Amino acid sequence: MYRAVIFDFDGTVIDTEQHLYDVINQHLVAEGHEPVTLAFYRANIGGRALELHNHIINLLGEEKVEKLYREHHEGAKYLSLRPGIEKLMQQLKQRHIPMAIATSSVRQKILPTIEALGLNDYISVVVGREDVEEVKPEPDLYLTAVQSLNHNPAYCLAIEDSVRGATAAIRAGLDVIVNTNQMTEISDFSHLPLTDKDTDLSTLIERYFEGRKR
């Protein structure tokens, strides 16, 4: 059976993707600019999102973009956990199965959100973009998280929401369950060998951790 679980953060643990999209467009409209389209935003999900970042920098300038991101991170502390996440983490903790977060976001910027959500009770390792050379879809984040947990990738399960994230986990040698959100539900995952997709996370223990040989 699996011996560790590694979660993506944005869009997987909480729906920060929709929140950031809304905050960006609120600031753009307030400054007299056209909002970014859903298609453009979706194309940037799961990685460093440099095209999106550069676009809003060009329109708003660095100071206003930093303010925008601060507003986003502060607001994220009050978002609800996505369906099934808390129950799954509780079940994993009860079984002494270690958990980590592997995110393309800056680790130091999401740590206050993780703490505010009470996830420190479950998560023992957080790996962010400042900890690796390349973010998703490259495997570095997952490989670093697995190493920090002192496990073999073949015995670890990844929970993701995006194509880039799932690709990164698969390249690192992990099995992957993808639970999409309203930003990623139209993405094409057909080329990826997923273990499961859009499933009830609260039932994973019974189906993938009790008696399943790895």
N, CA, C and O of each residue as an XYZ file, in Angstrom:
856
protein
N       0.838     -1.194      0.000
C       0.000      0.000      0.000
C       0.873      1.243      0.000
O       2.080      1.158      0.227
N       0.273      2.388     -0.252
C       1.021      3.646     -0.254
C       1.501      3.981      1.154
O       0.816      3.705      2.139
N       2.672      4.573      1.231
C       3.276      4.881      2.523
C       3.354      6.374      2.814
O       3.738      6.780      3.911
N       2.988      7.192      1.826
C       2.994      8.649      2.013
C       2.097      9.279      0.947
O       1.863      8.704     -0.116
N       1.605     10.471      1.261
C       0.769     11.213      0.312
C       1.327     12.622      0.168
O       1.651     13.280      1.156
N       1.434     13.073     -1.076
C       1.922     14.426     -1.357
C       0.832     15.186     -2.089
O       0.368     14.768     -3.150
N       0.434     16.303     -1.512
C      -0.638     17.127     -2.064
C      -0.065     18.315     -2.813
O       0.894     18.940     -2.361
N      -0.650     18.623     -3.949
C      -0.515     19.959     -4.511
C      -1.278     20.901     -3.578
O      -2.075     20.441     -2.761
N      -1.047     22.198     -3.687
C      -1.749     23.125     -2.793
C      -2.819     23.930     -3.517
O      -4.009     23.771     -3.247
N      -2.398     24.791     -4.433
C      -3.332     25.697     -5.105
C      -4.306     24.936     -5.990
O      -3.899     24.270     -6.942
N      -5.589     25.037     -5.676
C      -6.605     24.363     -6.462
C      -6.880     22.942     -6.028
O      -7.867     22.342     -6.454
N      -6.006     22.385     -5.173
C      -6.166     21.018     -4.693
C      -6.608     20.990     -3.241
O      -7.605     20.354     -2.900
N      -5.865     21.679     -2.386
C      -6.220     21.747     -0.960
C      -7.282     22.816     -0.729
O      -8.265     22.573     -0.029
N      -7.091     23.991     -1.310
C      -8.103     25.053     -1.296
C      -8.189     25.642     -2.703
O      -7.261     25.508     -3.500
N      -9.308     26.290     -2.996
C      -9.528     26.796     -4.355
C      -8.940     28.191     -4.521
O      -9.660     29.165     -4.741
N      -7.635     28.263     -4.413
C      -6.942     29.536     -4.596
C      -6.967     30.012     -6.039
O      -6.809     31.204     -6.303
N      -7.163     29.088     -6.979
C      -7.146     29.483     -8.390
C      -8.286     30.454     -8.702
O      -8.063     31.506     -9.302
N      -9.485     30.105     -8.302
C     -10.618     31.001     -8.530
C     -10.424     32.309     -7.782
O     -10.746     33.382     -8.292
N      -9.898     32.211     -6.573
C      -9.690     33.419     -5.763
C      -8.691     34.361     -6.419
O      -8.932     35.566     -6.496
N      -7.569     33.822     -6.893
C      -6.561     34.661     -7.534
C      -7.100     35.262     -8.824
O      -6.857     36.433     -9.116
N      -7.820     34.478     -9.583
C      -8.419     34.979    -10.819
C      -9.322     36.177    -10.523
O      -9.273     37.187    -11.224
N     -10.131     36.058     -9.499
C     -11.043     37.151     -9.136
C     -10.280     38.385     -8.664
O     -10.619     39.507     -9.040
N      -9.256     38.184     -7.846
C      -8.483     39.315     -7.321
C      -7.746     40.036     -8.448
O      -7.741     41.266     -8.500
N      -7.128     39.278     -9.344
C      -6.430     39.892    -10.478
C      -7.386     40.771    -11.283
O      -7.066     41.917    -11.597
N      -8.533     40.243    -11.608
C      -9.474     40.995    -12.442
C     -10.078     42.182    -11.718
O     -10.375     43.197    -12.348
N     -10.267     42.082    -10.419
C     -10.731     43.233     -9.648
C      -9.741     44.384     -9.741
O     -10.132     45.541     -9.897
N      -8.460     44.060     -9.646
C      -7.422     45.101     -9.714
C      -7.292     45.641    -11.140
O      -7.124     46.846    -11.329
N      -7.366     44.774    -12.128
C      -7.244     45.237    -13.503
C      -8.396     46.169    -13.878
O      -8.177     47.233    -14.458
N      -9.602     45.771    -13.549
C     -10.775     46.593    -13.871
C     -10.731     47.920    -13.135
O     -11.090     48.956    -13.693
N     -10.290     47.892    -11.878
C     -10.197     49.126    -11.087
C      -9.220     50.123    -11.696
O      -9.351     51.332    -11.503
N      -8.234     49.603    -12.439
C      -7.238     50.465    -13.081
C      -7.589     50.754    -14.541
O      -6.796     51.351    -15.268
N      -8.778     50.329    -14.963
C      -9.229     50.636    -16.313
C      -8.756     49.683    -17.387
O      -8.785     50.016    -18.571
N      -8.315     48.483    -16.979
C      -7.822     47.504    -17.952
C      -8.850     46.396    -18.175
O      -9.743     46.180    -17.356
N      -8.703     45.704    -19.295
C      -9.546     44.557    -19.573
C      -9.184     43.411    -18.632
O      -8.002     43.188    -18.370
N     -10.169     42.684    -18.123
C      -9.858     41.521    -17.281
C      -9.200     40.418    -18.090
O      -9.390     40.340    -19.304
N      -8.433     39.571    -17.436
C      -7.857     38.429    -18.134
C      -8.959     37.411    -18.381
O      -9.881     37.273    -17.576
N      -8.860     36.710    -19.479
C      -9.885     35.726    -19.827
C      -9.654     34.427    -19.048
O      -8.551     34.152    -18.576
N     -10.706     33.656    -18.931
C     -10.577     32.347    -18.289
C      -9.579     31.464    -19.039
O      -8.789     30.747    -18.426
N      -9.624     31.524    -20.359
C      -8.731     30.692    -21.160
C      -7.269     31.038    -20.890
O      -6.432     30.147    -20.748
N      -6.967     32.325    -20.820
C      -5.592     32.755    -20.556
C      -5.166     32.348    -19.156
O      -4.047     31.875    -18.958
N      -6.045     32.528    -18.188
C      -5.706     32.153    -16.813
C      -5.496     30.646    -16.711
O      -4.524     30.186    -16.111
N      -6.416     29.879    -17.302
C      -6.313     28.424    -17.230
C      -5.014     27.916    -17.848
O      -4.438     26.935    -17.379
N      -4.560     28.583    -18.896
C      -3.324     28.162    -19.565
C      -2.101     28.327    -18.677
O      -1.042     27.777    -18.977
N      -2.230     29.076    -17.594
C      -1.101     29.332    -16.700
C      -1.151     28.521    -15.414
O      -0.262     28.655    -14.573
N      -2.153     27.695    -15.243
C      -2.327     26.952    -13.992
C      -1.327     25.811    -13.877
O      -1.057     25.102    -14.847
N      -0.781     25.647    -12.675
C       0.034     24.479    -12.372
C       1.524     24.690    -12.416
O       2.272     23.852    -11.912
N       1.987     25.781    -13.000
C       3.422     26.038    -13.087
C       3.783     27.385    -12.511
O       3.142     27.857    -11.571
N       4.808     28.010    -13.066
C       5.275     29.298    -12.553
C       4.398     30.459    -13.006
O       4.465     31.542    -12.424
N       3.582     30.254    -14.030
C       2.631     31.258    -14.532
C       3.314     32.565    -14.917
O       2.810     33.649    -14.623
N       4.455     32.454    -15.571
C       5.222     33.651    -15.917
C       4.495     34.529    -16.922
O       4.580     35.755    -16.846
N       3.779     33.918    -17.868
C       3.079     34.720    -18.870
C       1.997     35.581    -18.212
O       1.842     36.757    -18.539
N       1.257     34.982    -17.289
C       0.234     35.728    -16.555
C       0.876     36.798    -15.682
O       0.419     37.941    -15.658
N       1.922     36.433    -14.975
C       2.601     37.383    -14.091
C       3.136     38.577    -14.876
O       2.943     39.726    -14.478
N       3.803     38.304    -15.979
C       4.361     39.385    -16.789
C       3.272     40.276    -17.376
O       3.449     41.488    -17.503
N       2.154     39.667    -17.730
C       1.032     40.434    -18.284
C       0.518     41.458    -17.277
O       0.325     42.625    -17.620
N       0.296     41.029    -16.041
C      -0.245     41.979    -15.061
C       0.815     42.961    -14.577
O       0.491     44.082    -14.184
N       2.082     42.546    -14.603
C       3.171     43.479    -14.284
C       3.196     44.605    -15.314
O       3.321     45.777    -14.959
N       3.077     44.245    -16.585
C       3.098     45.249    -17.651
C       1.948     46.239    -17.535
O       2.100     47.411    -17.878
N       0.804     45.776    -17.054
C      -0.368     46.637    -16.941
C      -0.397     47.444    -15.650
O      -0.794     48.609    -15.653
N       0.019     46.836    -14.554
C      -0.151     47.469    -13.242
C       1.142     47.968    -12.605
O       1.111     48.866    -11.765
N       2.275     47.396    -12.996
C       3.531     47.741    -12.354
C       3.790     46.845    -11.152
O       2.865     46.260    -10.589
N       5.059     46.744    -10.762
C       5.455     45.795     -9.719
C       4.831     46.103     -8.363
O       4.415     45.187     -7.654
N       4.761     47.363     -7.999
C       4.235     47.710     -6.676
C       2.774     47.298     -6.527
O       2.389     46.730     -5.505
N       1.964     47.580     -7.538
C       0.543     47.227     -7.453
C       0.338     45.728     -7.557
O      -0.601     45.195     -6.965
N       1.189     45.038     -8.292
C       1.074     43.587     -8.387
C       1.443     42.934     -7.061
O       0.814     41.958     -6.654
N       2.455     43.465     -6.387
C       2.799     42.937     -5.059
C       1.638     43.122     -4.090
O       1.350     42.240     -3.282
N       0.973     44.270     -4.175
C      -0.207     44.507     -3.337
C      -1.309     43.506     -3.671
O      -1.983     42.985     -2.782
N      -1.480     43.247     -4.954
C      -2.482     42.282     -5.416
C      -2.202     40.897     -4.822
O      -3.111     40.242     -4.312
N      -0.947     40.457     -4.889
C      -0.595     39.139     -4.358
C      -0.762     39.084     -2.844
O      -1.193     38.065     -2.305
N      -0.426     40.168     -2.158
C      -0.613     40.197     -0.698
C      -2.089     40.048     -0.352
O      -2.448     39.330      0.581
N      -2.936     40.730     -1.108
C      -4.378     40.621     -0.890
C      -4.850     39.183     -1.139
O      -5.683     38.653     -0.405
N      -4.310     38.579     -2.168
C      -4.672     37.197     -2.484
C      -4.278     36.250     -1.352
O      -5.096     35.446     -0.905
N      -3.043     36.338     -0.891
C      -2.565     35.430      0.146
C      -3.303     35.649      1.466
O      -3.575     34.696      2.197
N      -3.620     36.894      1.763
C      -4.360     37.170      2.994
C      -5.776     36.598      2.891
O      -6.271     35.999      3.845
N      -6.420     36.776      1.752
C      -7.768     36.259      1.570
C      -7.820     34.742      1.537
O      -8.825     34.145      1.922
N      -6.732     34.106      1.074
C      -6.702     32.648      0.981
C      -6.804     31.979      2.350
O      -7.230     30.829      2.452
N      -6.416     32.697      3.391
C      -6.479     32.136      4.749
C      -7.910     31.817      5.171
O      -8.133     31.023      6.084
N      -8.869     32.439      4.504
C     -10.272     32.284      4.904
C     -11.056     31.385      3.945
O     -12.273     31.247      4.070
N     -10.353     30.778      2.990
C     -11.020     29.857      2.076
C     -11.275     28.512      2.761
O     -10.569     28.137      3.697
N     -12.272     27.809      2.290
C     -12.583     26.485      2.832
C     -11.711     25.431      2.159
O     -11.324     25.576      0.999
N     -11.407     24.373      2.900
C     -10.721     23.241      2.293
C     -11.638     22.602      1.257
O     -12.857     22.568      1.428
N     -11.047     22.100      0.192
C     -11.845     21.461     -0.847
C     -12.459     20.160     -0.326
O     -11.949     19.573      0.629
N     -13.541     19.713     -0.943
C     -14.273     18.542     -0.454
C     -13.389     17.316     -0.246
O     -12.620     16.936     -1.129
N     -13.508     16.709      0.922
C     -12.807     15.471      1.227
C     -11.398     15.622      1.739
O     -10.831     14.660      2.257
N     -10.807     16.806      1.611
C      -9.408     16.994      1.988
C      -9.199     16.774      3.488
O      -8.320     16.011      3.889
N     -10.005     17.439      4.312
C      -9.792     17.340      5.754
C     -10.005     15.916      6.251
O      -9.215     15.417      7.052
N     -11.055     15.261      5.791
C     -11.312     13.894      6.235
C     -10.183     12.968      5.813
O      -9.753     12.116      6.589
N      -9.700     13.132      4.577
C      -8.587     12.306      4.113
C      -7.357     12.532      4.982
O      -6.702     11.572      5.387
N      -7.038     13.782      5.271
C      -5.869     14.066      6.104
C      -6.035     13.486      7.504
O      -5.077     12.963      8.074
N      -7.221     13.572      8.052
C      -7.477     12.983      9.367
C      -7.255     11.479      9.347
O      -6.638     10.923     10.256
N      -7.759     10.823      8.313
C      -7.618      9.379      8.194
C      -6.151      8.975      8.022
O      -5.700      7.984      8.597
N      -5.419      9.747      7.233
C      -3.997      9.462      7.028
C      -3.214      9.644      8.320
O      -2.339      8.839      8.640
N      -3.523     10.685      9.052
C      -2.832     10.934     10.318
C      -3.096      9.810     11.309
O      -2.183      9.369     12.007
N      -4.325      9.349     11.373
C      -4.681      8.249     12.279
C      -3.889      6.988     11.960
O      -3.615      6.181     12.849
N      -3.524      6.818     10.704
C      -2.776      5.641     10.271
C      -1.278      5.917     10.205
O      -0.511      5.083      9.723
N      -0.862      7.078     10.686
C       0.567      7.463     10.741
C       1.204      7.467      9.349
O       2.372      7.114      9.187
N       0.424      7.867      8.360
C       0.932      8.006      6.996
C       1.357      9.458      6.795
O       0.513     10.352      6.858
N       2.630      9.714      6.556
C       3.115     11.098      6.441
C       2.579     11.800      5.201
O       2.293     11.176      4.179
N       2.452     13.121      5.324
C       1.922     13.949      4.240
C       2.839     15.133      3.973
O       3.488     15.656      4.879
N       2.877     15.542      2.717
C       3.673     16.701      2.313
C       2.869     17.531      1.319
O       1.866     17.073      0.771
N       3.322     18.745      1.100
C       2.789     19.607      0.051
C       3.914     19.929     -0.919
O       5.009     20.306     -0.503
N       3.649     19.782     -2.203
C       4.598     20.145     -3.253
C       3.920     21.164     -4.149
O       2.991     20.824     -4.882
N       4.371     22.406     -4.099
C       3.683     23.497     -4.790
C       4.633     24.329     -5.636
O       5.783     24.558     -5.262
N       4.134     24.778     -6.781
C       4.914     25.700     -7.611
C       4.904     27.114     -7.052
O       5.625     27.981     -7.546
N       4.101     27.353     -6.034
C       4.065     28.661     -5.380
C       5.293     28.839     -4.489
O       6.019     27.884     -4.209
N       5.507     30.058     -4.060
C       6.604     30.356     -3.133
C       6.219     29.821     -1.750
O       5.192     30.205     -1.193
N       7.046     28.940     -1.210
C       6.736     28.290      0.061
C       6.481     29.291      1.178
O       5.514     29.153      1.928
N       7.331     30.285      1.292
C       7.205     31.244      2.395
C       5.905     32.035      2.326
O       5.418     32.522      3.347
N       5.343     32.165      1.133
C       4.109     32.939      0.998
C       2.858     32.133      1.322
O       1.817     32.703      1.651
N       2.958     30.804      1.230
C       1.774     30.002      1.549
C       1.820     29.416      2.952
O       0.806     28.909      3.432
N       2.954     29.468      3.619
C       3.047     28.909      4.981
C       2.051     29.550      5.942
O       1.449     28.832      6.741
N       1.845     30.892      5.902
C       0.830     31.468      6.793
C      -0.576     30.937      6.514
O      -1.371     30.781      7.441
N      -0.888     30.661      5.259
C      -2.194     30.095      4.913
C      -2.316     28.679      5.441
O      -3.356     28.305      5.983
N      -1.271     27.895      5.289
C      -1.270     26.526      5.799
C      -1.499     26.518      7.306
O      -2.253     25.697      7.829
N      -0.840     27.437      7.991
C      -1.003     27.527      9.443
C      -2.417     27.980      9.807
O      -3.034     27.423     10.715
N      -2.929     28.993      9.098
C      -4.269     29.514      9.395
C      -5.348     28.457      9.188
O      -6.364     28.460      9.883
N      -5.131     27.560      8.241
C      -6.097     26.508      7.950
C      -5.966     25.304      8.884
O      -6.755     24.362      8.808
N      -4.967     25.344      9.761
C      -4.761     24.240     10.691
C      -4.108     23.023     10.075
O      -4.190     21.929     10.632
N      -3.461     23.193      8.938
C      -2.880     22.053      8.239
C      -1.543     21.617      8.812
O      -1.047     20.546      8.463
N      -0.954     22.416      9.676
C       0.293     22.017     10.321
C       0.114     20.759     11.160
O       1.085     20.064     11.461
N      -1.119     20.469     11.534
C      -1.399     19.244     12.289
C      -1.222     17.995     11.435
O      -1.099     16.888     11.959
N      -1.210     18.178     10.124
C      -1.146     17.038      9.217
C       0.106     17.020      8.346
O       0.686     15.962      8.103
N       0.515     18.182      7.884
C       1.591     18.277      6.891
C       2.942     18.414      7.581
O       3.147     19.316      8.392
N       3.856     17.514      7.251
C       5.185     17.557      7.869
C       6.241     18.199      6.984
O       7.289     18.620      7.474
N       5.974     18.279      5.671
C       6.942     18.841      4.729
C       6.213     19.721      3.729
O       5.171     19.335      3.199
N       6.763     20.918      3.467
C       6.249     21.796      2.419
C       7.409     22.155      1.498
O       8.415     22.708      1.942
N       7.264     21.840      0.223
C       8.289     22.148     -0.772
C       7.710     23.140     -1.771
O       6.654     22.901     -2.358
N       8.418     24.267     -1.959
C       7.961     25.301     -2.873
C       8.996     25.638     -3.920
O      10.061     25.024     -3.981
N       8.676     26.614     -4.741
C       9.530     26.918     -5.902
C      10.938     27.341     -5.525
O      11.871     27.150     -6.304
N      11.108     27.925     -4.315
C      12.452     28.352     -3.920
C      13.335     27.177     -3.517
O      14.530     27.348     -3.281
N      12.747     25.985     -3.438
C      13.492     24.805     -3.002
C      14.020     23.962     -4.151
O      14.748     22.996     -3.922
N      13.665     24.313     -5.388
C      14.039     23.490     -6.545
C      14.499     24.369     -7.701
O      14.308     25.585     -7.696
N      15.105     23.730     -8.684
C      15.542     24.461     -9.877
C      14.387     24.694    -10.841
O      14.288     25.765    -11.440
N      13.511     23.701    -10.996
C      12.405     23.796    -11.937
C      11.103     23.388    -11.247
O      11.079     22.446    -10.455
N      10.022     24.106    -11.557
C       8.723     23.765    -10.983
C       7.953     22.873    -11.967
O       8.487     22.481    -13.005
N       6.730     22.566    -11.643
C       5.884     21.712    -12.479
C       5.723     22.322    -13.882
O       5.541     23.534    -13.996
N       5.785     21.525    -14.933
C       5.615     20.074    -14.996
C       6.872     19.245    -14.797
O       6.829     18.025    -14.954
N       8.000     19.880    -14.451
C       9.203     19.110    -14.151
C       9.012     18.396    -12.808
O       8.212     18.847    -11.988
N       9.724     17.299    -12.567
C       9.469     16.472    -11.387
C      10.137     16.932    -10.102
O       9.944     16.309     -9.058
N      10.920     18.009    -10.150
C      11.771     18.393     -9.028
C      11.028     18.528     -7.699
O      11.497     18.038     -6.672
N       9.864     19.195     -7.719
C       9.126     19.424     -6.477
C       8.730     18.115     -5.816
O       8.869     17.959     -4.603
N       8.237     17.179     -6.611
C       7.823     15.892     -6.047
C       9.013     15.054     -5.599
O       8.948     14.399     -4.559
N      10.083     15.065     -6.357
C      11.268     14.317     -5.959
C      11.833     14.842     -4.648
O      12.259     14.068     -3.792
N      11.834     16.164     -4.496
C      12.327     16.764     -3.253
C      11.426     16.421     -2.074
O      11.910     16.129     -0.980
N      10.112     16.457     -2.298
C       9.169     16.123     -1.231
C       9.314     14.663     -0.817
O       9.329     14.356      0.375
N       9.419     13.769     -1.783
C       9.582     12.348     -1.485
C      10.868     12.112     -0.695
O      10.882     11.357      0.278
N      11.939     12.764     -1.124
C      13.218     12.616     -0.427
C      13.117     13.128      1.006
O      13.662     12.521      1.929
N      12.419     14.243      1.187
C      12.267     14.813      2.530
C      11.467     13.882      3.439
O      11.693     13.845      4.649
N      10.532     13.133      2.857
C       9.744     12.174      3.634
C      10.484     10.852      3.827
O      10.032      9.979      4.568
N      11.636     10.716      3.148
C      12.453      9.506      3.238
C      11.703      8.279      2.724
O      11.704      7.217      3.348
N      11.055      8.460      1.553
C      10.314      7.366      0.949
C      10.720      7.188     -0.505
O      11.417      8.026     -1.078
N      10.279      6.094     -1.087
C      10.475      5.806     -2.502
C       9.268      6.328     -3.268
O       8.138      6.104     -2.835
N       9.466      7.021     -4.396
C       8.316      7.542     -5.160
C       7.279      6.482     -5.502
O       6.089      6.790     -5.574
N       7.700      5.258     -5.711
C       6.778      4.193     -6.097
C       5.773      3.873     -4.999
O       4.742      3.252     -5.260
N       6.068      4.294     -3.771
C       5.172      4.026     -2.647
C       4.447      5.292     -2.178
O       3.879      5.326     -1.086
N       4.476      6.323     -3.013
C       3.834      7.592     -2.656
C       2.705      7.909     -3.636
O       2.787      7.600     -4.825
N       1.665      8.523     -3.115
C       0.524      8.929     -3.920
C       0.456     10.448     -3.972
O       0.596     11.112     -2.945
N       0.244     10.998     -5.155
C       0.096     12.439     -5.330
C      -1.369     12.784     -5.561
O      -2.088     12.061     -6.251
N      -1.804     13.901     -4.973
C      -3.143     14.438     -5.205
C      -2.982     15.764     -5.930
O      -2.354     16.684     -5.407
N      -3.538     15.870     -7.121
C      -3.331     17.038     -7.980
C      -4.644     17.533     -8.572
O      -5.689     16.894     -8.444
N      -4.559     18.704     -9.230
C      -5.743     19.245     -9.908
C      -5.455     19.681    -11.335
O      -6.389     19.978    -12.080
N      -4.189     19.729    -11.738
C      -3.845     20.298    -13.044
C      -3.012     19.336    -13.874
O      -2.414     18.396    -13.351
N      -2.984     19.587    -15.178
C      -2.183     18.764    -16.088
C      -0.704     18.908    -15.767
O       0.013     17.909    -15.705
N      -0.239     20.125    -15.563
C       1.182     20.320    -15.235
C       1.550     19.608    -13.944
O       2.598     18.968    -13.856
N       0.688     19.722    -12.948
C       0.978     19.085    -11.676
C       0.987     17.572    -11.771
O       1.882     16.916    -11.237
N      -0.008     17.015    -12.451
C      -0.063     15.568    -12.616
C       1.128     15.059    -13.414
O       1.687     14.006    -13.107
N       1.511     15.805    -14.431
C       2.675     15.438    -15.235
C       3.936     15.401    -14.384
O       4.749     14.486    -14.514
N       4.100     16.391    -13.517
C       5.270     16.448    -12.639
C       5.336     15.233    -11.725
O       6.393     14.623    -11.564
N       4.208     14.888    -11.132
C       4.175     13.752    -10.210
C       4.467     12.442    -10.934
O       5.209     11.602    -10.423
N       3.889     12.264    -12.116
C       4.124     11.049    -12.886
C       5.589     10.953    -13.307
O       6.181      9.874    -13.254
N       6.171     12.066    -13.721
C       7.587     12.070    -14.098
C       8.479     11.725    -12.914
O       9.574     11.189    -13.087
N       8.002     12.037    -11.706
C       8.775     11.726    -10.497
C       8.576     10.284    -10.048
O       9.245      9.824     -9.123
N       7.652      9.562    -10.703
C       7.448      8.161    -10.383
C       6.327      7.877     -9.417
O       6.228      6.765     -8.896
N       5.468      8.866     -9.160
C       4.344      8.684     -8.243
C       3.082      8.299     -8.999
O       2.915      8.647    -10.168
N       2.201      7.584     -8.326
C       0.836      7.446     -8.814
C       0.093      8.749     -8.515
O       0.408      9.442     -7.548
N      -0.889      9.074     -9.350
C      -1.549     10.376     -9.225
C      -3.062     10.239     -9.283
O      -3.611      9.568    -10.156
N      -3.721     10.891     -8.333
C      -5.168     11.072     -8.389
C      -5.418     12.554     -8.651
O      -4.906     13.413     -7.932
N      -6.196     12.845     -9.668
C      -6.527     14.226    -10.020
C      -7.971     14.513     -9.645
O      -8.888     13.811    -10.072
N      -8.161     15.547     -8.846
C      -9.499     16.062     -8.572
C      -9.555     17.488     -9.099
O      -8.962     18.397     -8.518
N     -10.268     17.677    -10.195
C     -10.290     18.978    -10.839
C     -11.195     19.951    -10.089
O     -12.016     19.552     -9.262
N     -11.025     21.230    -10.397
C     -11.908     22.288     -9.903
C     -12.495     23.003    -11.116
O     -12.279     22.578    -12.251
N     -13.228     24.076    -10.886
C     -13.894     24.741    -12.004
C     -12.913     25.372    -12.983
O     -13.284     25.688    -14.113
N     -11.677     25.557    -12.565
C     -10.674     26.088    -13.470
C     -10.009     24.999    -14.317
O      -9.573     25.262    -15.437
N      -9.932     23.779    -13.782
C      -9.202     22.722    -14.484
C     -10.094     21.601    -15.000
O      -9.601     20.653    -15.610
N     -11.405     21.696    -14.764
C     -12.293     20.598    -15.140
C     -12.367     20.374    -16.651
O     -12.719     19.281    -17.094
N     -12.040     21.395    -17.445
C     -12.074     21.228    -18.900
C     -10.722     20.796    -19.472
O     -10.596     20.600    -20.681
N      -9.720     20.647    -18.619
C      -8.388     20.251    -19.082
C      -8.411     18.812    -19.592
O      -9.210     17.988    -19.147
N      -7.518     18.532    -20.532
C      -7.428     17.205    -21.125
C      -6.337     16.401    -20.414
O      -5.149     16.688    -20.559
N      -6.746     15.409    -19.657
C      -5.820     14.531    -18.934
C      -5.683     13.172    -19.618
O      -5.051     12.267    -19.072
N      -6.268     13.022    -20.806
C      -6.381     11.702    -21.434
C      -5.034     11.057    -21.752
O      -4.949      9.835    -21.876
N      -3.978     11.867    -21.885
C      -2.673     11.324    -22.225
C      -1.882     10.895    -20.994
O      -0.773     10.374    -21.118
N      -2.442     11.109    -19.811
C      -1.725     10.797    -18.578
C      -2.282      9.532    -17.927
O      -3.498      9.350    -17.872
N      -1.404      8.658    -17.434
C      -1.843      7.411    -16.790
C      -2.255      7.655    -15.336
O      -1.530      7.288    -14.411
N      -3.408      8.270    -15.144
C      -3.867      8.602    -13.804
C      -4.370      7.356    -13.072
O      -4.907      6.430    -13.681
N      -4.185      7.359    -11.766
C      -4.719      6.283    -10.935
C      -6.219      6.450    -10.740
O      -6.954      5.465    -10.679
N      -6.675      7.696    -10.643
C      -8.100      7.981    -10.481
C      -8.318      9.452    -10.807
O      -7.370     10.235    -10.857
N      -9.577      9.818    -11.029
C      -9.884     11.198    -11.375
C     -11.275     11.569    -10.862
O     -12.231     10.801    -10.974
N     -11.354     12.780    -10.293
C     -12.614     13.342     -9.793
C     -13.364     12.335     -8.928
O     -14.498     11.949     -9.212
N     -12.691     11.935     -7.879
C     -13.219     10.911     -6.986
C     -13.455     11.483     -5.593
O     -12.944     12.553     -5.262
N     -14.213     10.785     -4.794
C     -14.485     11.182     -3.417
C     -13.250     10.894     -2.574
O     -12.949      9.735     -2.286
N     -12.538     11.935     -2.179
C     -11.282     11.748     -1.449
C     -11.480     11.071     -0.103
O     -10.569     10.425      0.415
N     -12.666     11.222      0.459
C     -12.902     10.626      1.781
C     -12.960      9.100      1.719
O     -12.969      8.440      2.759
N     -13.001      8.534      0.508
C     -13.066      7.075      0.368
C     -11.729      6.463     -0.049
O     -11.650      5.253     -0.262
N     -10.686      7.270     -0.169
C      -9.408      6.765     -0.677
C      -8.773      5.733      0.238
O      -8.158      4.775     -0.231
N      -8.921      5.925      1.536
C      -8.281      5.003      2.476
C      -8.751      3.581      2.226
O      -7.938      2.661      2.131
N     -10.050      3.400      2.121
C     -10.597      2.066      1.909
C     -10.144      1.477      0.585
O      -9.864      0.282      0.494
N     -10.072      2.323     -0.451
C      -9.792      1.807     -1.789
C      -8.319      1.677     -2.125
O      -7.940      0.837     -2.942
N      -7.470      2.516     -1.493
C      -6.069      2.539     -1.901
C      -5.057      2.320     -0.774
O      -3.857      2.227     -1.033
N      -5.517      2.239      0.445
C      -4.569      2.112      1.545
C      -4.786      0.869      2.406
O      -3.885      0.480      3.149
N      -5.930      0.253      2.325
C      -6.197     -0.898      3.157
C      -6.094     -2.177      2.344
O      -7.020     -2.571      1.635
N      -4.928     -2.813      2.473
C      -4.739     -4.107      1.839
C      -4.273     -4.062      0.410
O      -4.018     -5.108     -0.185
N      -4.152     -2.854     -0.173
C      -3.672     -2.783     -1.561
C      -2.161     -2.905     -1.573
O      -1.463     -2.129     -0.921
N      -1.662     -3.869     -2.306
C      -0.212     -4.083     -2.361
C       0.410     -3.154     -3.384
O      -0.163     -2.895     -4.442
N       1.584     -2.662     -3.051
C       2.313     -1.794     -3.948
C       3.586     -2.488     -4.398
O       4.358     -1.920     -5.170
